[in-house]
Amino acid sequence: MATSSDPQADIDPDDWFSRVEAVVESIPPGRVMTYGGVAAALGSRSSRGVGRVMAHAGAGLPWWRVVRASGHAPSGHEQRALEEYRVEGTPLRWSRAGAFRVDLEAAVWRG
């Protein structure tokens, strides 16, 4: 068996998708995980692999609960995510310019 530096290389893609989906579905309302946090929960470092799953299957998942390492909402979906964060009471931080990000210290889920 060949070895690879990519921890995801030996994971069946269908299984990887279902495993990512299960972790994302387990994040409670008002809490978030980073892409890297989801990967780590699966014993991987492939945050990009998590991003690929979210790009393909995210519409059926609570996608707003998976954020960038900075706490920012998924790129291009900030306004819709903000609506969800407000409904769920997700802790946010605001800049003087009016930009927001999730307060990771208060909201991160380590399920």
C-alpha positions in Angstrom: 0.0 0.0 0.0 1.4 3.4 -1.0 1.7 6.0 1.7 0.8 9.6 1.2 1.3 12.9 3.0 -2.4 13.6 2.6 -4.3 12.0 5.6 -7.4 11.9 3.4 -5.8 9.8 0.7 -6.8 6.4 2.1 -10.4 7.4 3.0 -13.1 6.2 0.7 -14.6 9.4 -0.8 -18.2 8.4 -0.1 -17.3 7.5 3.5 -15.4 10.9 3.8 -18.5 12.8 2.6 -20.8 11.0 5.1 -18.4 11.4 7.9 -18.1 15.2 7.3 -21.8 15.5 7.0 -22.3 13.7 10.3 -19.9 16.0 12.1 -21.5 19.1 10.6 -25.0 17.9 11.5 -23.8 17.3 15.1 -22.9 21.0 15.7 -25.6 22.5 17.9 -27.4 25.7 17.1 -25.5 28.8 18.2 -22.1 26.9 18.0 -19.6 26.5 15.1 -16.6 24.5 14.1 -13.9 25.6 11.7 -13.2 23.7 8.5 -10.0 22.5 10.3 -11.9 21.6 13.4 -14.3 19.3 11.4 -11.3 17.7 9.7 -9.6 17.2 13.1 -12.7 15.6 14.5 -12.3 13.0 11.8 -8.6 12.5 12.5 -7.5 14.4 9.4 -5.8 17.7 8.6 -7.7 18.1 5.4 -9.7 21.3 5.9 -9.8 21.7 2.1 -11.4 18.3 1.9 -14.1 19.5 4.3 -14.5 22.6 2.1 -15.0 20.3 -0.9 -17.8 18.4 0.9 -19.4 21.6 2.0 -19.3 23.0 -1.6 -21.1 19.9 -2.9 -23.4 18.9 -0.1 -23.6 22.0 2.1 -27.0 23.3 1.0 -28.6 20.4 2.9 -26.5 20.9 6.0 -26.3 23.7 8.6 -23.4 25.1 6.5 -23.3 28.4 8.4 -22.0 26.5 11.5 -18.7 25.8 9.6 -16.5 28.9 9.5 -13.1 29.9 8.5 -10.3 29.8 11.0 -10.6 33.6 11.5 -14.3 33.1 12.5 -15.6 34.6 9.3 -18.6 33.1 7.6 -18.2 31.0 4.4 -17.0 33.3 1.7 -19.9 34.7 -0.4 -22.5 33.7 2.1 -22.0 36.2 4.8 -25.4 37.9 4.8 -27.3 34.6 4.8 -25.0 33.3 7.6 -25.6 36.4 9.6 -29.3 35.8 9.5 -28.8 32.3 10.8 -26.4 33.4 13.5 -28.9 35.9 14.7 -31.7 33.3 14.8 -29.5 30.9 16.7 -27.9 33.4 19.1 -24.4 32.6 17.9 -21.8 34.9 19.6 -20.4 37.5 17.2 -17.7 40.1 17.2 -18.1 43.3 15.3 -15.4 45.6 13.9 -15.7 49.4 13.9 -16.4 49.2 10.2 -19.4 47.1 10.8 -18.0 43.7 9.7 -18.6 40.7 11.8 -17.1 37.3 12.6 -18.1 34.6 15.0 -16.6 34.9 18.4 -14.7 31.6 18.3 -13.7 31.7 22.0 -17.4 31.6 22.9 -18.9 29.6 20.0 -16.5 26.9 19.0 -17.9 23.4 19.4 -15.5 20.6 20.1 -18.1 17.8 20.0 
